[in-house]
């Protein structure tokens, strides 16, 4: 993009919630993205609420497999996206940038 903007695409899923959930309870997960003033969502949802998952056995992980897909546009990496959830949640995401390195920014390395 010649106007100095770059794109960031995030896709993945909220896999499960790890807690000592008693049998017979129901759980869900709410997420929300927070960004700096230069960031704009150009696709996907800023916030979401998963389906309800019921716990059958005491101590089971609450499996959600809730998909997340969102795309952002910005001219400045300051105020990079922050995602908030409540509790200990496993999130698996893929991040794709476009035109980020051509603007002089380092994309870093992946971690496992």
C-alpha positions in Angstrom: 0.0 0.0 0.0 1.6 3.2 -1.1 -0.2 5.5 1.3 1.9 4.2 4.3 -0.7 1.9 5.7 -0.2 -1.8 6.5 -2.6 -4.6 7.2 -2.8 -7.1 10.0 -4.9 -10.3 9.8 -5.6 -12.4 12.8 -7.3 -15.8 12.6 -7.5 -18.7 15.0 -9.7 -20.0 17.8 -10.3 -19.9 21.5 -9.7 -23.6 22.1 -10.6 -24.2 25.7 -10.9 -22.8 29.2 -8.9 -24.5 31.9 -10.5 -24.3 35.3 -11.9 -26.5 38.0 -15.4 -26.5 36.7 -18.0 -28.5 38.7 -20.1 -31.0 36.7 -23.4 -29.5 35.6 -22.2 -26.0 35.1 -22.2 -24.0 31.8 -19.5 -21.6 30.6 -18.9 -19.2 27.8 -16.1 -16.9 26.8 -16.3 -13.2 25.8 -13.4 -11.5 24.0 -12.8 -8.0 22.8 -9.9 -6.3 20.9 -8.6 -2.9 22.0 -6.3 -0.8 19.8 -4.6 2.5 19.5 -6.2 5.5 17.7 -4.4 4.7 14.4 -5.9 1.3 14.1 -9.2 0.5 12.2 -11.0 -2.8 11.9 -11.6 -3.5 8.2 -13.1 -7.0 8.6 -14.3 -9.3 11.3 -15.7 -8.5 14.7 -14.2 -6.3 17.4 -15.8 -8.4 20.2 -17.5 -11.8 20.4 -19.3 -14.2 22.7 -18.8 -18.0 22.3 -21.4 -20.6 22.5 -22.2 -22.1 25.9 -20.3 -25.3 26.8 -21.6 -27.6 29.5 -19.3 -29.5 31.9 -20.1 -33.2 32.3 -17.3 -34.3 34.7 -15.7 -32.4 37.5 -12.5 -30.7 36.5 -13.0 -31.1 32.7 -11.6 -28.4 30.4 -14.4 -26.3 28.9 -13.9 -26.9 25.2 -15.1 -24.0 23.0 -13.2 -24.1 19.7 -14.6 -20.6 19.0 -13.3 -19.2 15.7 -11.8 -15.7 15.6 -11.1 -13.8 12.4 -10.4 -10.1 12.2 -8.4 -7.7 10.0 -6.9 -4.4 10.9 -5.4 -1.4 9.0 -3.0 1.1 10.5 -0.3 3.6 9.6 1.5 3.2 12.9 2.3 0.0 15.0 1.9 2.1 18.2 -1.2 0.9 20.0 -0.9 -2.6 18.6 -3.9 -4.8 19.3 -4.6 -6.1 22.8 -7.1 -8.9 23.3 -8.8 -9.4 26.6 -10.5 -12.4 28.1 -11.4 -13.4 31.6 -9.7 -16.4 33.2 -7.1 -18.8 31.8 -8.0 -19.4 28.2 -6.0 -21.1 25.5 -6.0 -19.1 22.3 -4.5 -20.3 19.0 -4.0 -17.6 16.4 -2.2 -17.0 13.1 -1.0 -13.4 12.4 -0.4 -12.2 8.8 1.0 -8.8 8.0 1.0 -7.0 4.7 3.4 -4.1 3.8 4.8 -4.1 7.4 8.4 -4.6 6.5 8.3 -2.2 3.5 7.6 0.5 6.0 10.8 -0.3 8.0 9.2 -2.4 10.8 10.5 -5.8 11.9 7.9 -8.6 11.9 9.8 -10.6 14.6 10.0 -14.3 15.0 7.3 -16.9 15.8 7.2 -18.6 19.2 5.7 -21.9 20.2 
